């Protein structure tokens, strides 16, 4: 496959940045998108040029680090996959592909396609935990009965990998789906009810402090989410927040 890559290059957070064209040849349809970028970087290094900086780790759709905005879509044209799981067979020979970092005030660009998503970590630090009795009277988790429906819903919410696709695809750069998933995975379990009030208040406050926008009600976040996190979680978080606000 012959392709024309239009890639966002930015030296650092202060640099203005610009789209740079890179023609590339010899790309196999079964390559992953990141493998294609590896080929490009190898060619750039061999020519003595600066390789394109992009984030990745597991390359198995688990860590969420490989987040890229490809042809105007978070993680590219496929559905239910992260960028590292996107294959070049989704494109045609001769295609022009635009590759950009996720755009959000709360996701400042570090370099090229790498953004700082530590705002997500600070939101989780604000309340994404459960208390554990370590006084010597610990209780085995298996002794607490949990409705299977609730357990399944909690597991579905916990599938969120924090990639930020919801933020990147939202016109308001909202993190509501991410925060809602993290609130829901605890709100549905008895172990998570101890901090329930403080959790949702603190996490939503931190989300606002980080500069994320409000929910747009368009549902684009659910469509682009590689793990299919449901909008139901946002409704649940809103109920939790209202209840906590009335208590507090």
ABEGO torsion letter per residue (X at the ends): XBBBBBBBBBABAABAEBBBBBBBBGBBAABBAAAAAAAAAAAAAAAGBBBBBBBBBAGAGAAGAABBBBGGBBGEABBGBBAAABBAAABBBGBBBBBBBBBBAABBBABEABBBAAAAAAAAAAABBBBBBAAGABBBAAABBBBAAAAAAAAAAAABAGAGAAAAABAAGBAAAAAAAAAAAAAABAAAAAAAAAAAAAAAAAAAAAGBBBBAGAGAAAAABAAGBBAAAAAAAAAAAAAAAAAX
